Amino acid sequence: MARYTRIPGSIALITLMNPPVNALSAAVRQGITDTVGRAVSDPEVKAVVLCGENGKFCGGADIREFAGPMTGPPLIPMIDAIEAAEKPVVAAIEGIALGGGLELALACHYRIAHVKARLGLPEVTLGLLPGAGGTQRLPRLIGVPAALDLIVTGRHVSAQEALKLGIVDQVTDGNIQEVAMEFAQSMSATLNSRC
Ligand SMILES: CC/C=C\C/C=C/C(=O)SCCNC(=O)CCNC(=O)[C@H](O)C(C)(C)COP(=O)(O)OP(=O)(O)OC[C@H]1O[C@@H](n2cnc3c(N)ncnc32)[C@H](O)[C@@H]1OP(=O)(O)O
């Protein structure tokens, strides 16, 4: 599931809700698809913030659904729709952004991480390769050698290392949602002043 909240000041806050790690279950993918569509089509919304409930952004694919048939919206079109949104979309990364969770964040236009967050593409530890754009978006963002290191080792990086590598735009020890919403607001103001 994903909760949609309209924040005064023209921000839509989308919160992933799937305890314990807000993994991308069929219901979460459906929730993201629906709420992003709602935010994009609402003329009052100028920017979008994507976050996870209970201090965790997203743990990636829901490993509890691996045994069954795939249901719900596929991941790639959902992620591509975020990248294609004509309003700034900011990922507010707290706790973890792993696997498909990091791929989701990479499709956002900006990423803000809490200082204690960890990011990574651990697919290789499951015998997989990142399949939702991570092998394209990460090298474009940080270069091939650094991206390859993360993809083939599956190691997690701290928020500070992610900042140094260029995966995230800002690190904060403050309230991640408030910082991300302020950032989104200023990005939308900058974009609007240029139009
Ligand atoms: C539809 C998309 C299809 C494909 C593209 C995407 C592919 C991927 O995303 S592959 C990557 C999937 N994610 C992972 O491999 C992460 C695996 N988890 C971890 O590394 C760790 O659990 C953690 C770092 C997320 C948390 O570690 P820690 O704090 O030490 O806690 P636990 O390991 O004890 O886990 C707590 C709790 O969370 C459950 N859990 C963890 N990850 C997932 C997940 N991806 N899906 C569902 N549930 C997850 C874990 O089982 C524990 O549950 P219980 O407390 O009930 O045992």
The ligand as a MOL file (V3000), in Angstrom:
LIG
                    3D

  0  0  0     0  0            999 V3000
M  V30 BEGIN CTAB
M  V30 COUNTS 57 59 0 0 0
M  V30 BEGIN ATOM
M  V30 1 C 8.9220 -6.9480 -7.9120 0
M  V30 2 C 10.3360 -6.6290 -8.0130 0
M  V30 3 C 11.1440 -7.6950 -8.6190 0
M  V30 4 C 12.4900 -7.6150 -8.9040 0
M  V30 5 C 13.4040 -6.4650 -8.8100 0
M  V30 6 C 13.9680 -6.2360 -7.4770 0
M  V30 7 C 14.8170 -7.1090 -6.8730 0
M  V30 8 C 15.2940 -6.8490 -5.5150 0
M  V30 9 O 14.9610 -5.8570 -4.8840 0
M  V30 10 S 16.3390 -8.0130 -4.8510 0
M  V30 11 C 16.7320 -7.3210 -3.2580 0
M  V30 12 C 15.6760 -7.6680 -2.2430 0
M  V30 13 N 16.0460 -7.1570 -0.9530 0
M  V30 14 C 16.9940 -7.7310 -0.1980 0
M  V30 15 O 17.6590 -8.6740 -0.5680 0
M  V30 16 C 17.1270 -7.1950 1.2090 0
M  V30 17 C 17.1900 -8.3670 2.1530 0
M  V30 18 N 17.1250 -7.9340 3.5230 0
M  V30 19 C 18.1940 -7.4900 4.2250 0
M  V30 20 O 19.3080 -7.3340 3.7490 0
M  V30 21 C 17.9540 -7.2100 5.6720 0
M  V30 22 O 16.8280 -7.9480 6.1000 0
M  V30 23 C 17.7170 -5.7170 5.9650 0
M  V30 24 C 19.0130 -4.9480 5.7270 0
M  V30 25 C 16.5900 -5.1230 5.1130 0
M  V30 26 C 17.2990 -5.5410 7.4450 0
M  V30 27 O 18.2670 -6.1890 8.2450 0
M  V30 28 P 18.0620 -6.3110 9.8260 0
M  V30 29 O 17.7780 -4.9760 10.4080 0
M  V30 30 O 19.2380 -7.0780 10.3440 0
M  V30 31 O 16.7250 -7.1460 10.0260 0
M  V30 32 P 16.3300 -8.6140 9.5270 0
M  V30 33 O 17.2710 -9.1350 8.4920 0
M  V30 34 O 16.0920 -9.4570 10.7410 0
M  V30 35 O 14.9350 -8.3370 8.7910 0
M  V30 36 C 13.8390 -7.7870 9.5350 0
M  V30 37 C 12.5660 -8.3220 8.9560 0
M  V30 38 O 12.4210 -7.8020 7.6360 0
M  V30 39 C 12.1480 -8.8630 6.7260 0
M  V30 40 N 12.6570 -8.4940 5.4090 0
M  V30 41 C 13.8710 -8.0540 5.1200 0
M  V30 42 N 13.9730 -7.7920 3.7970 0
M  V30 43 C 12.7730 -8.0960 3.2690 0
M  V30 44 C 12.2450 -8.0440 1.9350 0
M  V30 45 N 12.9770 -7.6290 0.8950 0
M  V30 46 N 10.9810 -8.4390 1.7380 0
M  V30 47 C 10.2080 -8.8430 2.7810 0
M  V30 48 N 10.6400 -8.9180 4.0730 0
M  V30 49 C 11.9130 -8.5490 4.2870 0
M  V30 50 C 12.8950 -10.0350 7.3390 0
M  V30 51 O 12.4100 -11.2410 6.8110 0
M  V30 52 C 12.5610 -9.8440 8.8100 0
M  V30 53 O 11.2390 -10.2910 9.0030 0
M  V30 54 P 10.8310 -11.0410 10.3530 0
M  V30 55 O 11.0980 -10.0660 11.4550 0
M  V30 56 O 9.3830 -11.3400 10.1600 0
M  V30 57 O 11.6850 -12.2550 10.4200 0
M  V30 END ATOM
M  V30 BEGIN BOND
M  V30 1 1 1 2
M  V30 2 1 2 3
M  V30 3 2 3 4
M  V30 4 1 4 5
M  V30 5 1 5 6
M  V30 6 2 6 7
M  V30 7 1 7 8
M  V30 8 2 8 9
M  V30 9 1 8 10
M  V30 10 1 10 11
M  V30 11 1 11 12
M  V30 12 1 12 13
M  V30 13 1 13 14
M  V30 14 2 14 15
M  V30 15 1 14 16
M  V30 16 1 16 17
M  V30 17 1 17 18
M  V30 18 1 18 19
M  V30 19 2 19 20
M  V30 20 1 19 21
M  V30 21 1 21 22
M  V30 22 1 21 23
M  V30 23 1 23 24
M  V30 24 1 23 25
M  V30 25 1 23 26
M  V30 26 1 26 27
M  V30 27 1 27 28
M  V30 28 2 28 29
M  V30 29 1 28 30
M  V30 30 1 28 31
M  V30 31 1 31 32
M  V30 32 2 32 33
M  V30 33 1 32 34
M  V30 34 1 32 35
M  V30 35 1 35 36
M  V30 36 1 36 37
M  V30 37 1 37 38
M  V30 38 1 37 52
M  V30 39 1 38 39
M  V30 40 1 39 40
M  V30 41 1 39 50
M  V30 42 1 40 41
M  V30 43 1 40 49
M  V30 44 2 41 42
M  V30 45 1 42 43
M  V30 46 1 43 44
M  V30 47 2 43 49
M  V30 48 1 44 45
M  V30 49 2 44 46
M  V30 50 1 46 47
M  V30 51 2 47 48
M  V30 52 1 48 49
M  V30 53 1 50 51
M  V30 54 1 50 52
M  V30 55 1 52 53
M  V30 56 1 53 54
M  V30 57 2 54 55
M  V30 58 1 54 56
M  V30 59 1 54 57
M  V30 END BOND
M  V30 END CTAB
M  END
